[in-house]
Amino acid sequence: MSGRVLVIRTGTANTSSVLAAFRRIGAEPELVDQPTEITTADRVVLPGVGAFAAAMSGLVERGFDEALRERIAADRPTLGICLGLQLLAAGSEESLGVEGLRVIPEHITRLRGEVRIPELGWNRVEAQVGARCLESGHAYFAHSYCLEKEPAGAVAGWTEHGIRFVSAFERGALLACQFHPELSGAYGHALLTRWFEGGA
């Protein structure tokens, strides 16, 4: 397996920090604008910051939606970050009527409770037993929406901010994080290393 990591240019992500994080672990990250390599590449990252509808529109316009579904169905190593996790769902309360990638059947909901929304800052991730890449620790979050239910067949990490939500999950070769591993210091560095190297 090569050191290449393809990072999808979604138009709704700060990809510079993602690229820098992968360089720090010795990978060779590259931004991609076309879906042709996505289905067969060794490792692919779907980052995202911003609105669900805008990100999905960009993926569909460039054909990344079908390429990602095919890739994940083939169980190839794929990492979703922040909005990248949410886009895997069937839809989101943020953008009613807009279909997600439908990799998982769940819907994304808004955070609620007597807490600051959006959640901005560090919070605890509690990893379930059986995860290959995910470990318990503190990670950096920046989000207003979340996944409340663990997808079938997945091993999850959980976090509380007003409500208990899925802060990350693994299913086969798919890892999706609601937090930003690229901004999560030593914890994020170790997680990206484990994912890059194929799991602990």
C-alpha positions as CSV (number, residue, x, y, z in Angstrom):
1,M,0.0,0.0,0.0
2,S,1.4,3.4,-1.0
3,G,1.6,6.5,1.2
4,R,-1.0,8.4,-0.9
5,V,-4.1,9.8,0.7
6,L,-6.7,11.4,-1.6
7,V,-8.6,14.2,0.1
8,I,-11.8,15.2,-1.7
9,R,-12.0,18.9,-2.5
10,T,-15.6,19.5,-1.3
11,G,-15.5,23.3,-1.4
12,T,-16.9,23.3,2.1
13,A,-13.8,22.3,4.1
14,N,-10.5,23.8,5.3
15,T,-8.5,21.2,3.5
16,S,-5.1,22.8,4.3
17,S,-5.3,21.6,7.9
18,V,-6.2,18.1,6.8
19,L,-3.4,18.0,4.3
20,A,-0.9,19.3,7.0
21,A,-2.1,16.7,9.5
22,F,-1.4,13.8,7.1
23,R,2.0,15.2,6.1
24,R,2.9,15.2,9.8
25,I,2.3,11.5,10.0
26,G,4.4,10.8,6.9
27,A,1.6,10.4,4.4
28,E,1.5,11.9,0.9
29,P,-1.9,13.7,0.8
30,E,-3.4,15.0,-2.5
31,L,-6.5,17.1,-3.2
32,V,-8.7,15.6,-5.9
33,D,-11.3,17.4,-7.9
34,Q,-12.5,14.4,-10.0
35,P,-14.0,11.1,-8.9
36,T,-12.1,8.9,-11.3
37,E,-9.5,7.7,-8.8
38,I,-11.8,7.6,-5.8
39,T,-13.3,4.1,-6.2
40,T,-9.9,2.3,-6.3
41,A,-7.5,4.6,-4.3
42,D,-5.8,3.1,-1.2
43,R,-7.2,5.7,1.2
44,V,-9.7,8.5,0.7
45,V,-10.8,11.3,3.1
46,L,-14.1,13.1,2.9
47,P,-13.7,16.4,5.0
48,G,-16.3,19.0,5.5
49,V,-17.2,22.2,7.3
50,G,-20.4,24.2,6.7
51,A,-23.8,23.4,5.3
52,F,-25.1,19.9,4.5
53,A,-27.0,21.0,1.4
54,A,-24.0,22.9,-0.1
55,A,-21.6,20.0,0.5
56,M,-24.0,17.4,-1.0
57,S,-24.6,19.6,-4.0
58,G,-20.9,19.8,-4.7
59,L,-20.4,16.1,-4.4
60,V,-23.3,15.3,-6.7
61,E,-22.3,17.9,-9.3
62,R,-18.8,16.4,-9.6
63,G,-19.9,12.7,-9.4
64,F,-18.3,12.1,-6.0
65,D,-21.5,10.8,-4.5
66,E,-21.7,7.6,-6.6
67,A,-17.9,7.1,-6.4
68,L,-18.0,7.3,-2.6
69,R,-21.0,4.9,-2.3
70,E,-19.2,2.4,-4.6
71,R,-15.9,2.7,-2.6
72,I,-17.5,2.3,0.8
73,A,-19.6,-0.7,-0.5
74,A,-16.3,-2.3,-1.6
75,D,-15.0,-1.8,2.0
76,R,-12.0,0.4,1.0
77,P,-10.4,2.6,3.7
78,T,-12.4,5.8,3.9
79,L,-12.4,8.6,6.5
80,G,-15.2,11.1,7.0
81,I,-14.4,14.2,9.1
82,C,-17.0,16.5,10.8
83,L,-19.6,17.2,8.0
84,G,-18.0,14.3,6.2
85,L,-19.6,12.0,8.8
86,Q,-23.0,13.7,8.5
87,L,-23.0,13.4,4.7
88,L,-22.9,9.6,5.1
89,A,-26.5,9.7,6.5
90,A,-29.8,9.6,4.7
91,G,-30.4,13.3,5.4
92,S,-30.1,16.1,8.0
93,E,-32.4,18.4,9.9
94,E,-30.1,21.2,8.7
95,S,-31.3,20.7,5.1
96,L,-34.7,19.1,5.0
97,G,-35.5,17.5,1.7
98,V,-31.8,17.1,0.7
99,E,-30.7,13.5,0.4
100,G,-27.3,12.5,1.9
101,L,-25.1,9.7,0.6
102,R,-27.3,7.1,2.3
103,V,-24.4,5.0,3.4
104,I,-26.2,4.7,6.7
105,P,-30.0,5.0,7.1
106,E,-29.9,7.3,10.1
107,H,-30.8,11.0,9.9
108,I,-28.7,13.8,11.4
109,T,-30.3,15.9,14.1
110,R,-29.6,19.2,15.8
111,L,-27.8,19.4,19.2
112,R,-30.1,20.5,21.9
113,G,-30.2,21.1,25.7
114,E,-29.0,23.8,28.0
115,V,-25.6,24.0,26.3
116,R,-23.8,26.3,23.8
117,I,-24.7,25.5,20.2
118,P,-22.6,25.1,18.1
119,E,-20.3,23.1,20.3
120,L,-16.8,24.6,19.8
121,G,-13.9,23.1,21.7
122,W,-12.6,20.0,23.4
123,N,-14.8,17.2,24.6
124,R,-14.4,13.6,25.7
125,V,-14.7,10.7,23.3
126,E,-15.6,7.3,24.9
127,A,-14.7,4.5,22.5
128,Q,-16.6,1.2,22.7
129,V,-14.6,-2.0,23.0
130,G,-13.7,-3.6,19.7
131,A,-12.6,-0.5,17.8
132,R,-9.5,-0.8,15.6
133,C,-8.6,2.9,15.3
134,L,-10.8,4.7,17.7
135,E,-9.6,5.1,21.4
136,S,-11.0,7.1,24.3
137,G,-9.6,10.6,24.7
138,H,-10.2,14.3,24.2
139,A,-10.9,15.7,20.7
140,Y,-11.8,19.1,19.2
141,F,-15.4,19.6,18.0
142,A,-17.0,22.3,15.9
143,H,-20.6,21.4,15.1
144,S,-24.3,22.1,15.6
145,Y,-25.7,18.8,14.3
146,C,-25.0,15.2,15.2
147,L,-25.7,11.5,14.8
148,E,-27.7,10.2,17.7
149,K,-27.9,6.5,16.9
150,E,-25.1,4.1,16.3
151,P,-25.3,2.6,12.8
152,A,-26.0,-1.1,12.5
153,G,-22.8,-3.2,12.5
154,A,-20.6,-0.2,13.7
155,V,-18.4,0.3,16.7
156,A,-18.9,3.8,18.0
157,G,-17.4,6.5,20.2
158,W,-19.7,8.6,22.3
159,T,-19.7,12.1,23.5
160,E,-22.1,14.3,25.6
161,H,-23.0,17.9,24.8
162,G,-26.6,18.5,25.9
163,I,-27.3,15.0,24.5
164,R,-25.3,11.9,24.1
165,F,-24.3,11.5,20.4
166,V,-22.0,9.4,18.2
167,S,-18.7,11.3,18.1
168,A,-17.2,8.6,15.7
169,F,-17.9,5.2,14.3
170,E,-16.1,2.4,12.5
171,R,-17.7,-0.1,10.2
172,G,-15.4,-2.3,8.2
173,A,-12.8,0.0,6.5
174,L,-15.0,3.1,7.1
175,L,-14.1,5.5,9.9
176,A,-16.2,8.6,10.5
177,C,-15.5,11.3,13.1
178,Q,-17.7,14.1,14.1
179,F,-14.7,15.8,15.7
180,H,-11.7,17.1,13.8
181,P,-8.7,14.8,14.2
182,E,-6.6,17.2,12.3
183,L,-7.1,19.8,15.1
184,S,-7.1,17.4,18.0
185,G,-3.4,17.4,18.9
186,A,-1.7,14.2,20.0
187,Y,-5.0,12.4,20.2
188,G,-5.9,13.2,16.6
189,H,-2.3,12.5,15.4
190,A,-2.4,9.0,16.9
191,L,-5.9,8.3,15.4
192,L,-4.9,9.4,11.9
193,T,-1.7,7.3,12.2
194,R,-3.7,4.2,13.1
195,W,-6.1,4.8,10.3
196,F,-3.3,5.4,7.8
197,E,-1.4,2.3,8.9
198,G,-4.5,0.1,8.8
199,G,-5.7,0.0,12.4
200,A,-3.9,-0.9,15.6
